[in-house]
Amino acid sequence: MELDLGGEQPLYQQIRDQVVLAIATGALREGDHLPPIRELAAEFGIHFHTVNKAYDLLRQEGFIRLSRKSGAVVHTSRSEADTEVWQHKLRLVLAEAVAKGVARAQVEAAYRAVLAEFEHGSSEDAPSQSGRDA
């Protein structure tokens, strides 16, 4: 995991995004443990509340489970509400591309390339579910 300590994106969001990317690529799988909050904070020299905020956000979004006994564990639950959330986010990203004048072919090529990055890692163990194909 790499953080841009001087970047514009909040550190908790960077941590959240890095974990989601690791899950998508298969670097993190269901049941894997994330580093303890204080350990990760010490590793990057940041306040433990920053890591705690990232982990709490990941928990709220259904990417991890948190418990005092086992810590933070990858748990990729899927629900209809989750589908609506990511479709809303996708709509906003596509709206930004359209508003910036990005050509449809370029948008399609970009999303196909990104999906291709994730196919290997996330599809090996994932059961096939209708409606998941883009």
KOLLO-905636 format. One record per residue (C-alpha): residue in three letters; residue number from 1; z, x, y. Coordinates in nm, 2 decimals. Each point is the difference from the previous one (the first is absolute). Layout:
% residues N
  residu  num      pz      px      py
     ALA  NUM       Z       X       Y
...
//
This chain:
% residues 134
  residu  num      pz      px      py
     MET    1    0.00    0.00    0.00
     GLU    2   -0.09    0.13    0.34
     LEU    3    0.13   -0.14    0.33
     ASP    4   -0.14    0.06    0.35
     LEU    5    0.33    0.05    0.19
     GLY    6   -0.17    0.01    0.33
     GLY    7   -0.25   -0.28   -0.07
     GLU    8   -0.02   -0.33    0.17
     GLN    9    0.06   -0.21   -0.32
     PRO   10    0.37   -0.05   -0.06
     LEU   11    0.14    0.21   -0.28
     TYR   12    0.12   -0.30   -0.20
     GLN   13   -0.35   -0.14    0.00
     GLN   14   -0.14    0.34   -0.11
     ILE   15    0.24    0.00   -0.29
     ARG   16   -0.08   -0.36   -0.09
     ASP   17   -0.38    0.07    0.01
     GLN   18    0.03    0.32   -0.21
     VAL   19    0.19   -0.19   -0.27
     VAL   20   -0.26   -0.28    0.00
     LEU   21   -0.28    0.25   -0.02
     ALA   22    0.17    0.18   -0.29
     ILE   23    0.04   -0.33   -0.19
     ALA   24   -0.37   -0.08    0.07
     THR   25   -0.12    0.33   -0.13
     GLY   26    0.22    0.00   -0.30
     ALA   27    0.22    0.29    0.11
     LEU   28    0.29   -0.24   -0.01
     ARG   29    0.02   -0.26   -0.27
     GLU   30    0.21   -0.30   -0.09
     GLY   31    0.35    0.13   -0.08
     ASP   32   -0.03    0.33    0.17
     HIS   33    0.30    0.10    0.21
     LEU   34   -0.04    0.10    0.37
     PRO   35    0.22    0.28    0.14
     PRO   36    0.35   -0.12    0.12
     ILE   37    0.00   -0.09    0.37
     ARG   38    0.22    0.29    0.11
     GLU   39   -0.19    0.25   -0.21
     LEU   40   -0.33   -0.10    0.16
     ALA   41    0.14   -0.01    0.34
     ALA   42    0.14    0.35   -0.04
     GLU   43   -0.33    0.13   -0.14
     PHE   44   -0.18   -0.11    0.32
     GLY   45    0.29    0.06    0.24
     ILE   46    0.01   -0.36    0.11
     HIS   47    0.27   -0.26    0.03
     PHE   48    0.09   -0.18   -0.32
     HIS   49   -0.03   -0.33    0.18
     THR   50   -0.38    0.07    0.04
     VAL   51   -0.05    0.03   -0.37
     ASN   52    0.23   -0.29   -0.06
     LYS   53   -0.22   -0.21    0.23
     ALA   54   -0.31    0.10   -0.19
     TYR   55    0.15   -0.08   -0.34
     ASP   56    0.13   -0.33    0.13
     LEU   57   -0.35   -0.09    0.12
     LEU   58   -0.15    0.10   -0.34
     ARG   59    0.26   -0.22   -0.17
     GLN   60   -0.08   -0.30    0.23
     GLU   61   -0.37    0.05   -0.08
     GLY   62    0.06    0.01   -0.37
     PHE   63   -0.09    0.36   -0.07
     ILE   64    0.34    0.12   -0.11
     ARG   65    0.34   -0.12   -0.12
     LEU   66    0.32    0.14    0.15
     SER   67    0.33    0.02   -0.18
     ARG   68    0.31    0.20    0.03
     LYS   69   -0.02    0.11   -0.36
     SER   70   -0.36    0.09   -0.04
     GLY   71   -0.10    0.06    0.37
     ALA   72   -0.36   -0.07    0.11
     VAL   73   -0.23   -0.08   -0.29
     VAL   74   -0.37   -0.09    0.02
     HIS   75   -0.04   -0.37   -0.08
     THR   76   -0.34   -0.15    0.08
     SER   77    0.05   -0.37   -0.01
     ARG   78   -0.30   -0.22    0.07
     SER   79    0.01   -0.35    0.15
     GLU   80   -0.22   -0.24    0.19
     ALA   81    0.19    0.08    0.32
     ASP   82   -0.08    0.37   -0.05
     THR   83   -0.37   -0.09   -0.03
     GLU   84    0.01   -0.19    0.33
     VAL   85    0.17    0.29    0.18
     TRP   86   -0.25    0.27   -0.11
     GLN   87   -0.29   -0.24    0.07
     HIS   88    0.14   -0.05    0.35
     LYS   89    0.03    0.38    0.05
     LEU   90   -0.35    0.05   -0.13
     ARG   91   -0.13   -0.26    0.24
     LEU   92    0.16    0.19    0.29
     VAL   93   -0.15    0.33   -0.11
     LEU   94   -0.34   -0.16   -0.04
     ALA   95    0.03   -0.17    0.34
     GLU   96    0.07    0.34    0.16
     ALA   97   -0.31    0.15   -0.16
     VAL   98   -0.21   -0.30    0.12
     ALA   99    0.15    0.02    0.35
     LYS  100   -0.09    0.38    0.01
     GLY  101   -0.35   -0.08   -0.10
     VAL  102    0.01    0.16   -0.35
     ALA  103   -0.30   -0.10   -0.20
     ARG  104    0.05   -0.23   -0.30
     ALA  105   -0.16    0.26   -0.24
     GLN  106    0.25    0.27    0.13
     VAL  107    0.29   -0.24   -0.05
     GLU  108   -0.11   -0.08   -0.35
     ALA  109   -0.06    0.36   -0.09
     ALA  110    0.35    0.09    0.13
     TYR  111    0.18   -0.27   -0.19
     ARG  112   -0.19    0.08   -0.32
     ALA  113    0.09    0.37    0.03
     VAL  114    0.37   -0.08    0.06
     LEU  115    0.01   -0.23   -0.29
     ALA  116   -0.16    0.26   -0.22
     GLU  117    0.28    0.24    0.09
     PHE  118    0.26   -0.24   -0.13
     GLU  119   -0.19   -0.14   -0.31
     HIS  120    0.09    0.29   -0.23
     GLY  121    0.37    0.01    0.07
     SER  122    0.08   -0.37    0.03
     SER  123   -0.22   -0.15   -0.27
     GLU  124    0.10    0.21   -0.30
     ASP  125    0.32   -0.19   -0.08
     ALA  126   -0.05   -0.31    0.21
     PRO  127   -0.08   -0.32   -0.18
     SER  128   -0.31   -0.18    0.11
     GLN  129    0.07   -0.29    0.23
     SER  130   -0.24   -0.25    0.13
     GLY  131   -0.05    0.01    0.37
     ARG  132    0.09    0.37    0.03
     ASP  133   -0.36    0.12    0.01
     ALA  134   -0.13    0.06    0.35
//
